[in-house]
Amino acid sequence: MGYHPRAMTEDQAGTLPSTEASAADGGGSAVPDASAAGDAPNPSALPEAAATHGAGAHGATTRGARWALLLGALGVVFGDIGTSPLYAIKECFSPESPHHVSPTPANILGILSLVFWSLLMVVTVKYLTFVLRADNQGSGGIMALLALVPTRKGRGTGPLVLLVLLGASLLYGEGVITPAISVLSAVEGLEVAYEPLKHVVVPLTVAILLGLFLVQKRGTGGIGNVFGSVTLVWFVTIAVLGARCILAHPSVLAAVDPRYGVRFFLEHRGHGFLLLGAVVLCITGCEALYADMGHFGRGPIRRVWYAIVWPALLLNYFGQGAYLLQHPEGKTNPFYAIVPSWALYPTVAIATGATIVASQALISGAFSLTQQAVQLGYFPRVTIVHTSKDTEGQIYIPEINRALLVACILLVFTFRTSTSLAAAYGIAVTATMTITTTVYFVVVTKRWGWPLWKALPPVAVFLAVDLSFFAANAAKFLQGGWFPVAMALVIFTVMTTWKAGRRILAESFTDGILPLELFLEDVERTKPHRVRGTAVFMASNPNGTPPVMLHHFKHNQVLHEQVVLLSITNERVPEIPPDQRVIVEHKGHGFYRVNARYGFMQTPNVPSLLDACKEHGLSIELQRTSYYLGRETLLPTGRSKMWKWRKDLFAFISRNARPATAYFGLPPGRVVELGMQIDL
């Protein structure tokens, strides 16, 4: 997977309000959100006009840096798809697979033809040639694609948002399955080397996964340095193993002829179609090509694919096929069957290392996806730990890490073999691929202005492939495919409920908001007592008077000498440069309005933000600063149209979300919270 989706700004109605209130934030707190105002894309923009990141944009200005960039792309972007040879061909022929076929020459060549053309059409043509051209300031992913959809004049963006939220939810399911199946399939090589070791496969897999998740809190910087090297060794290994078998039986190369795939379908009909559920395993992880574009750039990703990954994958897949042509009995585990006996243990070690790399990319992707969902208001606040002082994107989220660990271990103990687990794989991948194609069509027609005669043919081909794979995988629903679907529905419900609840809170506060000018007129007229220091009121509405300040003034009858109304909004871009982040307005009478903008890949830190205000003429002594937040008690007895069970769910999530004090980096000893009751 390696997913780092990038942007989401519309809600179910089609467009987010510029600010919203969040439970436990007091209506008067600044909450992470997206600002739709003024962010609609330019419909006349060409695909190449989007801000693209080339080598230079990623810091690769020297030859050594460029090589490091390519090596990093090899490890992070292609870790998942690179480990697919461990189980893809196996699931087509293994007797344990529910839709397997016999390893006859016709079947072998037919399946290899399907694998070849799947890699060509889905990865090379769809993603590398077309989809990678759509980027959000160099960042990719399904959410970045949605951010390119015009929102000012376009209609129907609400369903698109729901569709993308569903796709994002499915990615969590894939993020759980991929580490489990990858590591399990690699360790299964031990039982090929020595049958009595079969009983240690599951415990060893669990131990590896446990160790992998436990080291996440240390950050991925050190691990990331070896990603590319490990993956390079892996691709060289599988290429050499495959080439040996192809040299012994070169006739297998005839499978590049698409007629073998057509004959396979004509012969097996419905059963052959269902076998696509196994063939799709060869393209798992292809979404990472798009999602990780912001980290490496489209150029390095394309070069690594054409120069290393694609040739190595084809050599290994065709090598497995060549071996099966001569030794059909190797169908139980064709990958390890092509490994010489003396190299079995080293290959198991290399494969395990490669699957750990692939799993690490998926775990990091889940962290990034969660961070973006939090920033954009679709997920409750969680603990976001930045593990690198140099690289902002390296984060660790303990809540997500624990959830993924438990889910992965439960999967391994439940399914126990990679073949059983493969039945649960595919639905999430193919559904997300289909959603990407759908949103891409909207982008090329609505933003880039492509006529239908130009946009429809490639999209129709992509959809035909995506929907075929999805339909074939849907047949595995009862065999395990229910797991990613059930997990996605739970996450989807949480995300949409949280967003809907936030919108209701925002509306309730907006209806009774007092214009700041009226409040300042009252301050000038009554001249209340002013105390020393600075008061920072977190304001969800960047224009009105924060309700928490009104409550404070009503009960305490005093104001600080300096009052800062701080609003934080999130934009439709990954990052906002520091010199463009803060806008300071002096409102008179010691009042300042501070509007801070963050990208959805950034986490705000209020003390650092206030310190940066010095450059804008606002000097704040942090040691004499108090922060005021609101804390609501939510009552599900109001008249809103939200169903009661969703009100209860929203209230439960709100109570258990990470406190705003910790999320915004506020010093706990300087925070004052004022409570109120709100009927939903």
C-alpha positions as CSV (number, residue, x, y, z in Angstrom):
1,M,0.0,0.0,0.0
2,G,2.4,2.7,1.2
3,Y,-0.5,5.0,1.1
4,H,-0.1,8.7,1.8
5,P,-3.3,10.1,0.4
6,R,-3.3,13.9,0.3
7,A,-6.4,16.0,0.3
8,M,-10.1,16.0,1.3
9,T,-12.1,19.2,1.7
10,E,-15.7,18.6,0.7
11,D,-18.3,17.2,3.1
12,Q,-21.4,15.3,2.3
13,A,-23.1,18.4,1.0
14,G,-20.3,19.0,-1.4
15,T,-18.2,21.8,0.3
16,L,-16.8,22.2,3.8
17,P,-17.5,25.4,5.7
18,S,-14.3,27.3,6.3
19,T,-14.5,26.7,10.0
20,E,-16.2,24.2,12.3
21,A,-16.5,23.5,15.9
22,S,-15.4,20.2,17.4
23,A,-16.7,18.5,20.5
24,A,-14.4,19.0,23.4
25,D,-13.1,22.2,21.7
26,G,-15.7,24.4,23.0
27,G,-17.0,26.1,19.9
28,G,-14.5,28.7,20.7
29,S,-11.5,26.5,20.0
30,A,-9.6,26.5,16.8
31,V,-10.0,23.1,15.3
32,P,-8.1,21.5,12.4
33,D,-10.2,21.8,9.3
34,A,-10.1,22.6,5.6
35,S,-11.0,26.0,4.2
36,A,-12.9,25.9,1.0
37,A,-13.0,29.6,0.5
38,G,-11.0,30.6,-2.5
39,D,-9.5,27.2,-3.0
40,A,-11.5,25.9,-6.0
41,P,-9.1,24.7,-8.6
42,N,-8.7,26.5,-11.9
43,P,-10.7,24.6,-14.5
44,S,-8.4,25.8,-17.2
45,A,-5.3,24.4,-15.6
46,L,-3.5,21.7,-17.6
47,P,-2.5,18.5,-15.9
48,E,1.2,19.3,-16.2
49,A,0.5,22.8,-14.8
50,A,-0.1,21.3,-11.4
51,A,2.9,21.8,-9.2
52,T,5.1,18.8,-9.9
53,H,8.0,17.6,-7.9
54,G,11.0,16.7,-10.0
55,A,14.3,15.6,-8.7
56,G,15.2,19.0,-7.7
57,A,12.1,19.6,-5.8
58,H,12.9,16.6,-3.6
59,G,16.4,17.8,-2.8
60,A,18.1,15.5,-5.3
61,T,20.5,18.1,-6.8
62,T,23.6,15.9,-6.9
63,R,24.2,12.6,-8.5
64,G,24.5,10.9,-5.0
65,A,21.2,12.5,-3.9
66,R,19.5,11.3,-7.1
67,W,20.7,7.8,-6.5
68,A,19.5,8.0,-2.9
69,L,16.1,9.2,-4.1
70,L,15.8,6.3,-6.6
71,L,16.8,3.8,-4.0
72,G,14.3,5.3,-1.5
73,A,11.6,5.0,-4.1
74,L,12.5,1.4,-4.8
75,G,12.1,0.5,-1.1
76,V,9.0,2.6,-0.1
77,V,7.0,2.7,-3.2
78,F,7.5,-0.8,-4.6
79,G,7.8,-2.8,-1.4
80,D,4.3,-4.1,-1.5
81,I,4.0,-5.0,-5.2
82,G,7.5,-6.3,-5.1
83,T,6.6,-9.1,-2.6
84,S,3.6,-10.3,-4.6
85,P,5.6,-13.1,-6.4
86,L,5.6,-14.8,-3.0
87,Y,1.9,-15.7,-3.3
88,A,0.4,-14.5,-6.6
89,I,1.1,-17.5,-8.8
90,K,0.8,-19.8,-5.9
91,E,-2.9,-18.8,-5.4
92,C,-3.6,-19.6,-9.0
93,F,-2.5,-23.2,-8.8
94,S,-2.3,-24.3,-5.2
95,P,-4.9,-27.0,-4.3
96,E,-5.7,-25.1,-1.2
97,S,-6.8,-22.0,-3.2
98,P,-10.6,-22.0,-3.7
99,H,-10.5,-21.1,-7.4
100,H,-7.3,-22.9,-8.5
101,V,-6.7,-24.6,-11.8
102,S,-4.4,-27.4,-12.8
103,P,-0.9,-26.5,-13.9
104,T,-1.3,-27.6,-17.5
105,P,0.7,-25.8,-20.2
106,A,-2.4,-24.0,-21.5
107,N,-3.4,-22.8,-18.0
108,I,0.2,-21.8,-17.1
109,L,0.6,-19.7,-20.3
110,G,-2.9,-18.3,-19.9
111,I,-2.4,-17.1,-16.3
112,L,1.1,-15.7,-17.1
113,S,-0.5,-13.8,-20.0
114,L,-3.1,-12.3,-17.6
115,V,-0.3,-11.3,-15.1
116,F,1.7,-9.7,-17.9
117,W,-1.2,-7.7,-19.3
118,S,-2.5,-6.7,-15.8
119,L,0.9,-5.2,-14.9
120,L,1.0,-3.5,-18.2
121,M,-2.5,-2.0,-18.3
122,V,-3.0,-1.2,-14.6
123,V,0.5,-0.2,-13.4
124,T,2.3,1.0,-16.5
125,V,-0.5,2.5,-18.5
126,K,-3.1,3.6,-16.0
127,Y,-1.0,4.8,-13.1
128,L,2.4,5.7,-14.5
129,T,1.1,7.1,-17.8
130,F,-2.2,8.7,-16.8
131,V,-3.0,9.0,-13.1
132,L,0.5,10.2,-12.0
133,R,-0.1,13.4,-14.1
134,A,-2.7,14.5,-11.5
135,D,-1.0,15.9,-8.5
136,N,-1.7,18.4,-5.7
137,Q,1.4,20.4,-5.4
138,G,3.4,17.3,-6.2
139,S,1.5,15.1,-3.8
140,G,-0.5,12.1,-5.0
141,G,-3.1,9.7,-3.7
142,I,-6.8,9.3,-4.0
143,M,-7.6,12.2,-1.7
144,A,-5.2,14.5,-3.6
145,L,-7.1,13.5,-6.7
146,L,-10.4,14.6,-5.2
147,A,-8.9,17.9,-4.2
148,L,-8.5,18.7,-7.9
149,V,-12.2,18.5,-8.5
150,P,-13.7,22.0,-8.9
151,T,-16.1,22.8,-6.0
152,R,-17.4,26.3,-6.7
153,K,-19.6,25.5,-9.7
154,G,-19.5,21.7,-9.8
155,R,-22.4,19.7,-8.4
156,G,-22.4,16.2,-7.2
157,T,-19.1,16.5,-5.2
158,G,-20.9,15.2,-2.1
159,P,-21.2,11.6,-3.5
160,L,-17.6,11.9,-4.6
161,V,-16.5,12.7,-1.1
162,L,-18.4,9.7,0.3
163,L,-16.9,7.5,-2.3
164,V,-13.4,8.7,-1.5
165,L,-14.0,8.3,2.2
166,L,-15.0,4.7,1.6
167,G,-11.9,4.2,-0.4
168,A,-9.8,5.7,2.3
169,S,-11.5,3.4,4.9
170,L,-10.8,0.4,2.7
171,L,-7.1,1.3,2.7
172,Y,-7.0,0.6,6.4
173,G,-8.3,-2.9,5.7
174,E,-5.6,-3.4,3.2
175,G,-3.0,-2.0,5.6
176,V,-3.9,-4.7,8.1
177,I,-3.9,-7.6,5.6
178,T,-0.7,-6.8,3.7
179,P,1.7,-7.1,6.6
180,A,0.1,-10.3,7.7
181,I,0.0,-12.0,4.3
182,S,3.4,-10.7,3.2
183,V,5.4,-11.8,6.3
184,L,3.4,-15.1,6.6
185,S,4.1,-16.0,3.0
186,A,7.8,-15.3,3.4
187,V,8.1,-17.4,6.6
188,E,6.3,-20.2,4.9
189,G,9.5,-20.9,3.0
190,L,10.8,-22.6,6.1
191,E,8.3,-25.5,5.7
192,V,9.5,-25.9,2.2
193,A,13.1,-26.1,3.4
194,Y,12.3,-28.4,6.2
195,E,8.8,-29.8,6.7
196,P,9.0,-30.2,10.6
197,L,9.4,-26.4,10.8
198,K,5.8,-25.9,9.7
199,H,4.6,-25.6,13.2
200,V,6.9,-22.5,13.9
201,V,5.6,-20.5,10.9
202,V,2.7,-18.8,12.7
203,P,4.5,-18.1,16.0
204,L,7.5,-16.7,14.1
205,T,5.3,-14.6,11.9
206,V,3.6,-13.1,15.0
207,A,7.0,-12.5,16.6
208,I,8.2,-10.6,13.5
209,L,5.0,-8.5,13.4
210,L,5.2,-7.8,17.1
211,G,8.8,-6.6,16.8
212,L,8.0,-4.5,13.7
213,F,5.1,-2.6,15.5
214,L,7.1,-2.2,18.7
215,V,9.9,-0.3,17.0
216,Q,7.6,2.2,15.4
217,K,7.9,4.6,18.3
218,R,11.6,5.0,17.5
219,G,10.7,6.5,14.1
220,T,11.4,5.3,10.6
221,G,14.4,7.4,9.8
222,G,17.0,4.8,10.6
223,I,14.9,1.9,9.2
224,G,14.2,4.0,6.1
225,N,17.9,4.2,5.3
226,V,18.1,0.5,4.6
227,F,14.7,0.2,2.8
228,G,16.1,0.7,-0.6
229,S,19.1,-1.6,-0.1
230,V,17.0,-4.5,1.2
231,T,14.5,-4.1,-1.6
232,L,17.2,-3.9,-4.2
233,V,18.7,-7.2,-3.0
234,W,15.2,-8.6,-3.1
235,F,14.6,-7.6,-6.7
236,V,18.0,-8.8,-7.9
237,T,17.3,-12.1,-6.1
238,I,13.9,-12.7,-7.7
239,A,15.2,-11.7,-11.1
240,V,18.1,-14.1,-11.0
241,L,15.8,-16.9,-9.7
242,G,13.3,-16.4,-12.5
243,A,15.9,-15.9,-15.3
244,R,17.5,-19.3,-14.4
245,C,14.2,-21.1,-15.1
246,I,13.4,-19.1,-18.2
247,L,16.7,-20.0,-19.7
248,A,15.9,-23.7,-19.1
249,H,12.4,-23.3,-20.7
250,P,12.3,-20.1,-22.9
251,S,9.1,-21.1,-24.6
252,V,7.3,-19.7,-21.6
253,L,7.9,-16.2,-23.0
254,A,5.1,-16.9,-25.5
255,A,2.7,-15.9,-22.8
256,V,3.1,-12.3,-23.6
257,D,0.7,-13.0,-26.5
258,P,-2.7,-11.9,-25.2
259,R,-4.4,-14.7,-27.1
260,Y,-3.3,-17.1,-24.3
261,G,-5.3,-15.1,-21.8
262,V,-8.3,-15.0,-24.1
263,R,-8.2,-18.8,-24.6
264,F,-8.0,-19.3,-20.9
265,F,-11.2,-17.3,-20.4
266,L,-12.9,-19.1,-23.3
267,E,-12.0,-22.5,-21.8
268,H,-12.8,-21.9,-18.2
269,R,-15.5,-19.3,-18.5
270,G,-17.0,-18.4,-15.1
271,H,-14.2,-20.2,-13.2
272,G,-11.6,-18.4,-15.2
273,F,-13.2,-15.1,-14.4
274,L,-13.2,-15.9,-10.7
275,L,-9.5,-16.7,-10.9
276,L,-8.9,-13.0,-11.5
277,G,-9.3,-12.8,-7.7
278,A,-5.9,-14.5,-7.5
279,V,-4.3,-12.7,-10.5
280,V,-5.1,-9.4,-8.9
281,L,-2.5,-10.2,-6.2
282,C,0.2,-9.3,-8.7
283,I,-0.9,-5.6,-8.7
284,T,-1.5,-5.1,-5.0
285,G,0.3,-2.0,-3.9
286,C,-0.1,-0.2,-7.2
287,E,-1.9,2.7,-5.4
288,A,1.4,3.4,-3.7
289,L,2.8,4.5,-7.0
290,Y,0.4,7.5,-6.9
291,A,0.2,8.0,-3.2
292,D,3.9,8.3,-2.6
293,M,4.5,10.6,-5.5
294,G,4.9,13.5,-3.1
295,H,7.8,11.8,-1.4
296,F,9.8,11.0,-4.5
297,G,8.3,12.6,-7.6
298,R,6.8,11.0,-10.7
299,G,10.1,10.9,-12.6
300,P,12.1,8.7,-10.1
301,I,9.0,6.4,-9.6
302,R,8.8,5.8,-13.4
303,R,12.5,5.3,-13.8
304,V,12.7,2.7,-11.0
305,W,9.6,0.9,-12.4
306,Y,11.0,0.6,-15.9
307,A,14.6,-0.1,-15.0
308,I,14.3,-2.5,-12.0
309,V,10.8,-3.4,-10.7
310,W,8.9,-4.4,-13.8
311,P,11.7,-6.5,-15.4
312,A,12.4,-8.3,-12.1
313,L,8.7,-9.0,-11.5
314,L,8.2,-10.4,-15.1
315,L,11.4,-12.5,-14.9
316,N,10.2,-14.1,-11.6
317,Y,6.6,-14.6,-12.7
318,F,7.6,-16.2,-16.0
319,G,10.3,-18.1,-14.2
320,Q,7.7,-19.7,-11.9
321,G,5.7,-20.5,-14.9
322,A,8.7,-22.1,-16.7
323,Y,9.4,-24.2,-13.7
324,L,5.7,-25.4,-13.5
325,L,5.8,-26.4,-17.2
326,Q,8.5,-28.9,-16.3
327,H,7.6,-29.7,-12.7
328,P,3.8,-29.3,-12.1
329,E,4.2,-30.8,-8.7
330,G,5.7,-27.5,-7.6
331,K,2.3,-25.9,-7.6
332,T,2.0,-25.9,-3.8
333,N,4.6,-23.1,-3.5
334,P,6.1,-22.3,-6.9
335,F,8.1,-19.3,-5.6
336,Y,10.2,-21.4,-3.2
337,A,10.2,-24.3,-5.7
338,I,12.4,-22.3,-8.1
339,V,15.0,-21.7,-5.3
340,P,17.9,-24.1,-5.2
341,S,18.0,-26.2,-2.1
342,W,21.3,-24.6,-0.9
343,A,19.7,-21.1,-1.1
344,L,16.4,-21.7,0.6
345,Y,17.3,-20.4,4.0
346,P,19.1,-17.2,2.6
347,T,16.1,-16.6,0.3
348,V,13.7,-16.9,3.3
349,A,15.8,-14.3,5.1
350,I,15.8,-12.0,2.2
351,A,12.1,-12.4,1.6
352,T,11.3,-11.7,5.2
353,G,13.4,-8.6,5.1
354,A,11.5,-7.5,2.0
355,T,8.1,-8.1,3.5
356,I,9.1,-6.2,6.6
357,V,10.0,-3.2,4.3
358,A,6.7,-3.5,2.6
359,S,4.8,-3.7,5.9
360,Q,6.7,-0.7,7.2
361,A,5.6,1.4,4.2
362,L,2.0,0.4,4.9
363,I,2.2,1.2,8.6
364,S,3.7,4.6,7.8
365,G,1.0,5.1,5.2
366,A,-1.7,4.4,7.8
367,F,-0.2,7.0,10.1
368,S,-0.2,9.6,7.3
369,L,-3.7,8.8,6.3
370,T,-4.9,9.2,9.9
371,Q,-3.1,12.5,10.3
372,Q,-4.7,13.9,7.2
373,A,-8.2,12.7,8.3
374,V,-7.7,14.4,11.6
375,Q,-6.5,17.7,10.1
376,L,-9.4,17.7,7.7
377,G,-12.0,17.0,10.3
378,Y,-12.9,13.5,9.4
379,F,-11.3,11.8,12.4
380,P,-11.1,12.6,16.1
381,R,-7.8,13.9,17.4
382,V,-5.1,11.3,18.1
383,T,-1.6,11.4,19.5
384,I,0.7,12.5,16.6
385,V,4.4,12.1,17.5
386,H,6.9,13.6,15.1
387,T,9.9,11.2,15.1
388,S,12.3,13.3,13.1
389,K,13.3,16.9,13.6
390,D,14.4,17.1,9.9
391,T,11.5,15.3,8.1
392,E,8.0,16.5,9.1
393,G,6.3,13.6,7.4
394,Q,7.8,11.0,9.7
395,I,5.2,10.5,12.4
396,Y,4.1,7.9,14.9
397,I,0.5,7.5,16.1
398,P,0.4,5.0,19.0
399,E,-3.4,4.5,18.9
400,I,-3.3,3.5,15.2
401,N,-0.1,1.4,15.8
402,R,-1.8,-0.6,18.6
403,A,-4.9,-1.1,16.5
404,L,-3.0,-2.4,13.5
405,L,-0.9,-4.7,15.7
406,V,-3.9,-6.3,17.3
407,A,-5.7,-6.7,14.0
408,C,-2.6,-8.2,12.2
409,I,-2.0,-10.7,14.9
410,L,-5.6,-11.7,15.0
411,L,-5.6,-12.2,11.3
412,V,-2.5,-14.5,11.4
413,F,-4.0,-16.6,14.2
414,T,-7.4,-16.8,12.5
415,F,-6.3,-17.6,8.9
416,R,-2.9,-19.3,9.7
417,T,-1.8,-19.6,6.1
418,S,-1.2,-17.1,3.3
419,T,-3.6,-19.0,1.1
420,S,-6.4,-18.6,3.5
421,L,-5.5,-15.0,4.1
422,A,-5.4,-14.3,0.3
423,A,-9.2,-14.9,0.2
424,A,-9.5,-11.7,2.3
425,Y,-7.2,-9.8,0.0
426,G,-8.3,-7.9,-3.1
427,I,-11.6,-6.3,-2.4
428,A,-10.0,-3.3,-0.8
429,V,-7.4,-3.0,-3.5
430,T,-9.8,-3.3,-6.4
431,A,-12.4,-1.0,-4.9
432,T,-9.9,1.7,-4.3
433,M,-8.6,1.3,-7.9
434,T,-12.2,1.7,-9.2
435,I,-12.8,4.8,-7.0
436,T,-9.5,6.4,-8.3
437,T,-10.5,5.8,-11.9
438,T,-13.9,7.4,-11.2
439,V,-12.5,10.5,-9.6
440,Y,-9.8,10.8,-12.2
441,F,-12.5,11.0,-14.9
442,V,-14.2,13.9,-13.1
443,V,-10.8,15.7,-12.8
444,V,-9.9,15.4,-16.5
445,T,-13.3,16.5,-17.6
446,K,-14.2,19.2,-15.0
447,R,-10.8,20.6,-14.2
448,W,-8.6,20.0,-17.3
449,G,-11.5,20.4,-19.7
450,W,-10.9,17.3,-21.7
451,P,-13.8,16.5,-24.1
452,L,-15.6,13.2,-23.6
453,W,-14.1,11.8,-26.8
454,K,-10.7,12.2,-25.3
455,A,-11.4,11.3,-21.7
456,L,-13.9,8.4,-22.1
457,P,-11.8,5.8,-24.0
458,P,-8.9,5.4,-21.5
459,V,-11.2,5.7,-18.5
460,A,-13.6,3.1,-20.0
461,V,-10.7,0.7,-20.4
462,F,-9.5,1.3,-16.9
463,L,-13.0,0.9,-15.4
464,A,-13.5,-2.4,-17.4
465,V,-10.3,-3.8,-15.9
466,D,-11.0,-2.4,-12.4
467,L,-14.6,-3.6,-12.2
468,S,-13.6,-7.1,-13.6
469,F,-11.1,-7.5,-10.8
470,F,-13.5,-6.2,-8.2
471,A,-16.3,-8.5,-9.3
472,A,-14.0,-11.5,-9.2
473,N,-12.8,-10.6,-5.7
474,A,-16.4,-10.0,-4.5
475,A,-17.0,-13.7,-4.9
476,K,-14.5,-14.2,-2.1
477,F,-16.6,-12.3,0.4
478,L,-17.6,-15.2,2.5
479,Q,-14.2,-16.8,2.4
480,G,-12.6,-13.8,4.2
481,G,-13.3,-10.8,2.0
482,W,-15.8,-9.7,4.6
483,F,-13.0,-8.6,6.9
484,P,-11.7,-5.5,5.0
485,V,-15.3,-4.6,4.1
486,A,-16.4,-4.8,7.7
487,M,-13.4,-2.8,8.9
488,A,-14.0,-0.2,6.2
489,L,-17.7,0.2,7.2
490,V,-16.7,0.8,10.8
491,I,-14.1,3.4,9.9
492,F,-16.4,5.0,7.3
493,T,-19.2,5.3,10.0
494,V,-16.8,6.9,12.4
495,M,-15.5,9.4,9.9
496,T,-18.9,10.5,8.5
497,T,-20.4,10.6,12.0
498,W,-17.5,12.7,13.3
499,K,-17.8,15.1,10.4
500,A,-21.6,15.4,10.7
501,G,-21.4,16.1,14.4
502,R,-18.8,18.7,13.9
503,R,-20.9,20.4,11.3
504,I,-23.9,20.5,13.7
505,L,-21.8,22.0,16.4
506,A,-20.4,24.6,14.0
507,E,-23.9,25.6,12.9
508,S,-25.1,25.9,16.5
509,F,-22.2,28.2,17.4
510,T,-22.4,30.2,14.1
511,D,-26.1,30.9,14.6
512,G,-25.4,32.8,17.9
513,I,-22.1,34.3,17.0
514,L,-21.5,37.9,18.0
515,P,-19.6,40.2,15.6
516,L,-16.3,41.1,17.0
517,E,-16.9,44.8,16.2
518,L,-19.9,44.9,18.6
519,F,-17.9,43.3,21.4
520,L,-15.0,45.8,20.9
521,E,-17.5,48.7,21.0
522,D,-18.8,47.4,24.3
523,V,-15.2,47.1,25.6
524,E,-14.5,50.7,24.6
525,R,-17.7,51.9,26.3
526,T,-17.5,50.0,29.5
527,K,-13.7,50.0,29.8
528,P,-13.4,46.7,31.9
529,H,-10.5,46.1,34.2
530,R,-7.4,44.8,32.3
531,V,-4.9,42.4,33.9
532,R,-1.3,41.9,32.9
533,G,-0.2,39.3,30.4
534,T,-1.8,37.8,27.2
535,A,-4.9,35.7,26.8
536,V,-5.2,33.4,23.8
537,F,-8.7,32.4,22.9
538,M,-8.9,29.5,20.4
539,A,-11.5,30.5,17.9
540,S,-13.2,28.2,15.4
541,N,-14.8,31.2,13.6
542,P,-12.1,33.6,12.2
543,N,-14.6,36.5,12.0
544,G,-16.9,36.5,15.1
545,T,-16.3,36.6,18.8
546,P,-15.3,33.3,20.4
547,P,-18.1,32.0,22.7
548,V,-15.5,31.0,25.2
549,M,-14.3,34.6,25.5
550,L,-17.9,35.8,26.0
551,H,-18.3,33.3,28.8
552,H,-15.0,34.3,30.4
553,F,-15.9,38.0,30.3
554,K,-19.4,37.3,31.6
555,H,-18.2,35.4,34.6
556,N,-14.9,37.1,35.4
557,Q,-15.6,40.7,34.3
558,V,-11.9,41.3,33.3
559,L,-9.7,41.1,30.2
560,H,-6.0,40.7,29.7
561,E,-3.9,43.6,28.5
562,Q,-3.3,41.7,25.3
563,V,-6.0,39.4,23.8
564,V,-5.3,37.1,20.9
565,L,-8.1,35.4,18.9
566,L,-6.4,32.5,17.2
567,S,-8.0,30.6,14.4
568,I,-6.4,27.6,12.7
569,T,-7.6,26.3,9.3
570,N,-6.3,23.6,7.1
571,E,-5.9,24.2,3.3
572,R,-6.3,21.9,0.3
573,V,-2.5,21.6,0.0
574,P,0.0,19.3,1.8
575,E,2.1,22.0,3.4
576,I,2.0,25.8,3.9
577,P,5.5,27.4,4.0
578,P,6.3,29.2,7.3
579,D,6.5,32.6,5.6
580,Q,2.9,32.2,4.4
581,R,1.4,30.6,7.5
582,V,0.4,33.5,9.7
583,I,-1.8,36.6,9.2
584,V,-2.0,39.1,12.1
585,E,-4.6,41.8,12.3
586,H,-4.6,44.5,15.1
587,K,-8.2,45.2,16.0
588,G,-7.5,47.9,18.6
589,H,-7.9,48.0,22.3
590,G,-5.2,45.3,22.7
591,F,-7.0,42.8,20.6
592,Y,-5.3,40.8,17.8
593,R,-6.8,38.5,15.3
594,V,-4.3,35.7,14.3
595,N,-5.3,33.4,11.4
596,A,-2.9,30.5,10.9
597,R,-3.0,28.2,7.9
598,Y,-1.6,24.7,7.8
599,G,-1.5,22.0,5.2
600,F,-3.1,18.7,5.8
601,M,0.3,17.0,6.3
602,Q,1.2,19.4,9.1
603,T,0.4,19.4,12.8
604,P,-0.1,22.8,14.5
605,N,1.9,23.8,17.6
606,V,0.4,26.9,19.1
607,P,3.3,28.1,21.2
608,S,5.6,27.9,18.2
609,L,3.0,29.7,16.1
610,L,2.6,32.5,18.6
611,D,6.4,32.9,18.8
612,A,6.5,33.3,15.0
613,C,4.0,36.2,15.3
614,K,6.9,38.5,16.4
615,E,7.8,38.9,12.7
616,H,4.3,40.3,12.2
617,G,4.4,42.9,14.9
618,L,2.8,40.9,17.7
619,S,5.1,40.2,20.6
620,I,3.9,37.6,23.1
621,E,5.6,36.7,26.3
622,L,4.8,33.0,26.4
623,Q,5.6,32.6,30.1
624,R,2.8,35.2,30.9
625,T,0.3,33.7,28.4
626,S,-3.0,31.9,29.3
627,Y,-4.9,29.8,26.9
628,Y,-8.7,29.6,27.0
629,L,-10.7,26.6,25.6
630,G,-14.3,25.5,25.7
631,R,-15.4,22.1,26.8
632,E,-18.9,20.9,25.9
633,T,-21.0,18.3,27.4
634,L,-23.0,16.8,24.5
635,L,-26.6,15.8,25.1
636,P,-28.3,13.6,22.4
637,T,-31.7,15.2,23.1
638,G,-31.6,18.1,20.5
639,R,-33.6,18.5,17.4
640,S,-30.9,17.9,14.8
641,K,-31.6,15.4,12.1
642,M,-28.8,13.0,13.1
643,W,-30.0,9.6,14.3
644,K,-29.8,9.0,18.0
645,W,-27.3,6.2,17.7
646,R,-25.0,8.5,15.7
647,K,-25.4,11.2,18.3
648,D,-24.4,8.7,21.0
649,L,-21.5,7.6,18.9
650,F,-20.4,11.2,18.3
651,A,-20.6,12.0,22.0
652,F,-18.6,8.8,22.9
653,I,-15.9,9.6,20.3
654,S,-15.7,13.2,21.6
655,R,-15.2,12.1,25.2
656,N,-12.4,9.8,24.2
657,A,-10.6,12.0,21.6
658,R,-7.2,13.3,22.5
659,P,-7.6,16.6,24.5
660,A,-7.2,19.8,22.4
661,T,-4.6,20.9,25.0
662,A,-2.2,18.0,23.9
663,Y,-3.1,18.2,20.3
664,F,-2.2,21.9,19.9
665,G,0.9,21.6,22.1
666,L,-0.5,23.9,24.8
667,P,1.3,23.9,28.2
668,P,-1.3,22.2,30.5
669,G,-0.5,24.5,33.4
670,R,-1.6,27.6,31.4
671,V,-4.9,26.3,30.0
672,V,-8.3,27.4,31.3
673,E,-11.3,25.4,30.1
674,L,-14.9,26.7,30.4
675,G,-17.7,24.2,30.2
676,M,-21.2,24.3,28.6
677,Q,-24.0,21.9,27.7
678,I,-25.0,21.5,24.0
679,D,-28.1,19.6,22.7
680,L,-27.3,17.8,19.5
